[in-house]
Amino acid sequence: MTKYGLTVDLESPYFACFRQVAATSVVLTYPVPPFTTILGMLLNALGVHYARYEAERQRLQEALRFNLRPLEPPGRPQRELAKLLKLVGEGRKEEGKRPVDFPSSPVRKSFLVRPAYRVYLASGSQTIVQELEEALRRPARPLYLGGSDDMVIVNLRWIGEVKQAESREVWGLLPGIYEGCELIRLPLAFRSGRDLAPPPLLALPRRFPFQLPEPQPLAFFESEGVILLPV
């Protein structure tokens, strides 16, 4: 099936934190944004109303395939002391009144300094790709990546038909284990119910393009080939 795609560069001019879902006593960050984070940014750009949010999220999640890479070699995350609000139990507020105090807890928070990424998005629907291009050029709301105060600068690089070809040079994340790569379990999709299956294991090369041991079928966005990850 013919796929259409776009390439977009995302730059955080200050800081960003992509919180690891399994971290509790400390706030750790993934080195790259999960697709769930990117999907939220796309829905924000489209200006989706909260009443239609779940349906639109499911529509894009099923229609899109993706990959990404850092534009610069990822540096070590920095750390700061932060306060996180705790959940307020029902016993802490009177009936019909809002709570007057919000207990917090100090934690160590990791964050990335001025990270930038290239994201590859593809779909079998040319209409969806064009819809996303228009939304990213003229977003309905201010865009952020990670925390709601971590603004992001969007630069559309390319839109067109995604070609299929074999190559050893890959420009994005790789499923599985490869020597010389950082291994991460990156969330790729929102799941309903009690789906306890861990996210897939992905390899993040230190430099791009990364040389594969053998040629593999890749999806080419202009001259850059990636493996399109299912969500």
C-alpha positions in Angstrom: 0.0 0.0 0.0 1.3 3.4 -0.9 2.2 5.5 2.1 2.4 9.3 2.4 4.5 11.0 5.0 6.0 14.1 6.4 9.2 15.0 8.2 9.1 17.6 10.9 11.9 19.0 13.2 10.9 19.7 16.8 13.1 21.9 19.0 12.7 22.7 22.7 14.4 26.1 23.1 14.8 25.7 26.9 14.1 22.3 28.6 12.0 19.2 28.2 11.2 16.2 30.3 9.6 13.0 28.9 8.7 11.3 32.1 9.3 7.5 32.4 6.1 5.8 33.3 7.8 3.3 35.7 9.6 6.0 37.8 7.9 7.0 41.0 10.2 8.2 43.7 12.2 10.2 41.1 11.2 11.7 37.8 13.4 10.2 35.1 13.2 11.3 31.4 13.4 9.3 28.2 16.1 10.5 25.9 13.5 11.0 23.1 9.8 11.8 23.2 7.4 8.8 23.2 5.0 8.6 20.3 2.2 9.2 22.9 3.8 12.6 23.6 4.0 13.4 19.9 0.4 12.3 19.4 -0.7 14.6 22.1 1.1 17.5 20.4 -0.6 16.7 17.1 -4.0 16.7 18.7 -3.2 20.0 20.2 -2.2 21.4 16.9 -5.5 20.2 15.4 -7.4 21.9 18.2 -9.4 18.8 19.1 -12.3 19.5 21.5 -12.2 17.5 24.7 -15.6 15.8 23.8 -14.0 14.3 20.7 -10.5 13.8 22.1 -10.6 10.0 22.7 -12.1 9.3 19.2 -9.6 11.5 17.5 -6.7 10.1 19.4 -7.7 6.6 18.4 -8.2 7.6 14.8 -4.6 9.1 14.5 -3.1 6.3 16.5 -4.5 3.6 14.2 -3.6 5.6 11.0 0.0 6.7 11.8 3.3 5.0 11.8 6.4 6.8 12.9 10.1 7.0 13.8 12.4 9.7 15.1 16.0 10.6 16.0 17.8 13.3 17.9 19.3 16.0 15.7 22.3 16.1 18.0 24.0 13.4 20.1 21.9 13.2 23.3 23.7 14.7 26.3 23.4 13.5 29.8 20.1 14.6 31.5 20.4 17.3 34.1 18.8 17.2 37.5 16.9 19.6 39.8 14.9 19.4 43.0 11.2 19.8 42.2 7.9 19.6 44.1 5.1 17.3 42.8 1.5 17.6 44.1 0.0 14.5 45.7 -3.5 13.2 45.0 -6.0 14.6 47.5 -8.1 11.9 49.2 -11.8 12.3 49.7 -11.3 12.7 53.4 -9.3 15.9 53.0 -12.1 18.1 51.8 -15.6 18.9 53.0 -18.6 18.1 51.0 -19.3 20.6 48.3 -16.0 22.5 48.8 -12.7 22.4 47.1 -9.6 21.4 49.1 -7.8 24.3 50.6 -4.4 22.7 50.8 -2.4 20.7 48.3 0.3 18.5 49.8 3.4 18.1 47.8 6.6 16.0 47.9 10.1 17.0 46.9 11.7 14.8 44.3 14.7 14.7 42.0 13.6 15.6 38.4 15.7 14.8 35.3 15.4 17.1 32.3 17.0 17.6 28.9 18.6 20.9 27.9 17.5 22.3 24.5 16.8 18.9 22.9 15.9 18.7 19.2 14.4 15.8 17.2 13.5 14.9 13.6 10.2 13.0 13.5 9.0 10.8 10.6 5.2 10.3 10.3 3.6 8.1 7.7 0.1 7.0 6.8 -1.8 5.2 4.1 -4.2 8.2 4.1 -2.9 11.2 2.1 -5.8 13.2 3.6 -4.5 12.6 7.2 -1.0 13.6 6.2 -2.2 16.8 4.6 -4.4 17.5 7.6 -1.4 17.3 10.0 0.8 19.4 7.7 -1.8 22.2 7.7 -2.2 21.9 11.5 1.5 22.1 12.2 1.9 25.1 9.9 -1.0 26.9 11.6 -1.6 25.2 15.0 -4.9 25.9 16.7 -3.2 26.2 20.1 0.3 26.9 21.4 2.4 23.7 21.1 4.5 22.1 23.8 6.4 18.8 24.1 6.5 17.0 27.4 5.4 19.3 30.2 2.8 21.9 29.5 5.3 24.7 30.0 7.9 23.1 27.7 7.2 25.0 24.5 8.4 23.5 21.2 9.4 25.1 17.8 8.1 23.2 14.8 9.8 23.2 11.4 8.2 21.2 8.6 10.9 19.7 6.4 9.2 17.6 3.8 5.9 16.1 2.7 5.4 13.5 0.0 5.2 9.9 -1.0 7.2 7.5 1.2 9.4 5.2 -0.9 10.3 1.6 0.0 13.8 0.3 -0.6 16.5 -1.9 1.1 19.5 -0.2 2.7 22.0 -0.7 5.5 21.9 3.0 6.5 19.1 3.8 9.0 18.2 7.2 10.4 15.9 6.4 13.3 15.1 4.1 16.2 15.5 0.3 15.7 13.4 -2.5 17.2 15.5 -5.0 19.1 19.1 -5.0 20.4 22.1 -3.6 18.5 25.7 -3.1 19.6 26.6 0.5 20.3 23.1 1.7 21.0 21.2 2.8 24.1 18.3 0.5 24.8 15.0 2.0 25.9 11.4 0.8 26.4 9.5 3.6 24.8 5.7 3.8 24.9 4.3 3.7 21.4 0.5 3.8 22.0 -2.3 4.5 24.5 -3.9 1.3 25.6 -7.4 0.8 27.1 -8.1 -1.5 30.1 -5.4 -3.2 32.1 -2.8 -3.9 29.4 0.3 -4.7 31.5 2.5 -5.7 28.5 5.7 -3.7 28.7 6.6 -1.3 25.9 8.8 -2.8 23.1 12.6 -2.7 23.5 14.1 -0.1 21.0 17.7 0.7 20.2 18.8 4.4 20.0 22.0 4.8 18.0 24.6 7.3 19.2 25.3 8.6 15.7 23.3 8.7 12.4 23.1 7.2 9.9 23.6 3.9 11.7 25.0 1.0 9.8 23.0 -2.2 10.0 24.7 -5.6 9.8 22.6 -6.4 6.7 20.3 -4.5 4.3 16.7 -4.2 5.5 13.5 -2.9 3.9 13.2 0.7 4.9 10.7 3.5 4.4 12.5 6.5 2.8 11.5 10.1 3.6 13.5 11.8 0.8 17.1 10.3 1.3 16.6 9.2 4.9 15.4 5.6 5.5 13.8 4.4 8.7 11.8 1.4 10.0 8.2 2.5 10.6 7.2 1.5 14.0 3.6 0.2 14.6 1.6 1.7 17.4 
